[in-house]
């Protein structure tokens, strides 16, 4: 993967990345953001793991694990608990 594609993945909205990577993802329509009005809360399942994520642009925060990051690569690493190379492979198969 070249640098331009890596940069594109780092800028990609977390919402789109989550929808492409997760087995199941649903936005919590009742969530009212406190700090940034663009923030959304999502519930997702990847393999057998459940996640509650706050998403704002390319950034994400896992509410249950108190871990965050930015971009599709960081999100894939977090969701699949994998290496950078494995995250790139999974992103490639997701169509992102």
C-alpha positions as CSV (number, residue, x, y, z in Angstrom):
1,X,0.0,0.0,0.0
2,X,1.4,3.4,-1.0
3,X,1.7,6.5,1.1
4,X,-1.3,8.2,-0.5
5,X,-3.6,5.3,0.3
6,X,-2.3,5.2,3.9
7,X,-3.0,8.9,4.3
8,X,-6.5,8.4,2.9
9,X,-7.2,5.7,5.4
10,X,-5.9,7.9,8.2
11,X,-8.3,10.6,7.2
12,X,-11.3,8.3,6.6
13,X,-14.3,8.9,8.8
14,X,-14.5,6.3,11.6
15,X,-18.2,5.8,10.9
16,X,-17.5,4.5,7.4
17,X,-14.6,2.4,8.5
18,X,-16.7,0.8,11.3
19,X,-19.5,0.0,8.9
20,X,-17.1,-1.7,6.6
21,X,-15.2,-3.6,9.2
22,X,-17.7,-4.7,11.8
23,X,-20.0,-7.7,11.6
24,X,-22.7,-5.6,13.1
25,X,-22.9,-1.8,13.9
26,X,-25.8,0.4,15.0
27,X,-25.8,4.0,15.8
28,X,-27.4,5.0,19.2
29,X,-30.0,7.6,18.1
30,X,-30.7,8.6,21.7
31,X,-27.1,9.7,22.3
32,X,-26.6,13.5,23.0
33,X,-23.0,14.6,22.6
34,X,-21.4,16.7,25.3
35,X,-18.2,18.1,23.8
36,X,-18.5,18.0,20.0
37,X,-21.9,18.0,18.3
38,X,-20.5,15.8,15.5
39,X,-19.9,12.9,18.0
40,X,-22.0,9.8,17.5
41,X,-22.2,6.7,19.8
42,X,-22.2,3.3,18.0
43,X,-22.6,-0.3,19.3
44,X,-20.7,-2.8,17.3
45,X,-19.7,-6.5,17.2
46,X,-16.6,-7.8,15.6
47,X,-16.1,-11.6,15.8
48,X,-17.3,-12.3,19.3
49,X,-16.4,-8.9,20.8
50,X,-18.8,-6.2,21.6
51,X,-17.8,-2.5,21.4
52,X,-19.3,0.8,22.5
53,X,-17.6,3.5,20.5
54,X,-17.8,7.3,20.3
55,X,-17.0,8.5,16.8
56,X,-16.0,12.0,15.7
57,X,-14.7,12.4,12.1
58,X,-11.7,10.0,11.8
59,X,-11.3,9.7,15.6
60,X,-12.8,7.0,17.8
61,X,-13.0,6.3,21.6
62,X,-13.9,2.9,23.0
63,X,-16.0,3.7,26.1
64,X,-15.6,0.3,27.7
65,X,-11.8,-0.1,27.3
66,X,-10.9,3.6,27.5
67,X,-8.8,3.4,24.3
68,X,-9.0,5.6,21.3
69,X,-7.3,6.5,18.0
70,X,-7.7,8.0,14.6
71,X,-8.3,6.6,11.2
72,X,-9.3,3.3,9.7
73,X,-6.0,1.6,10.4
74,X,-6.1,2.4,14.2
75,X,-9.7,1.3,14.3
76,X,-9.0,-2.0,12.6
77,X,-6.0,-2.6,14.9
78,X,-8.3,-2.0,17.9
79,X,-11.3,-4.0,16.7
80,X,-9.4,-7.0,15.6
81,X,-6.6,-6.7,18.2
82,X,-4.1,-7.2,15.4
83,X,-0.8,-5.8,13.9
84,X,-0.5,-3.0,11.4
85,X,0.0,-5.5,8.6
86,X,-3.0,-7.5,9.5
87,X,-5.1,-4.4,9.8
88,X,-4.1,-3.3,6.3
89,X,-5.0,-6.8,5.0
90,X,-8.5,-6.7,6.7
91,X,-9.1,-3.1,5.4
92,X,-8.2,-4.3,1.9
93,X,-10.7,-7.1,2.0
94,X,-13.4,-4.8,3.4
95,X,-13.5,-2.6,0.3
96,X,-12.3,0.6,2.0
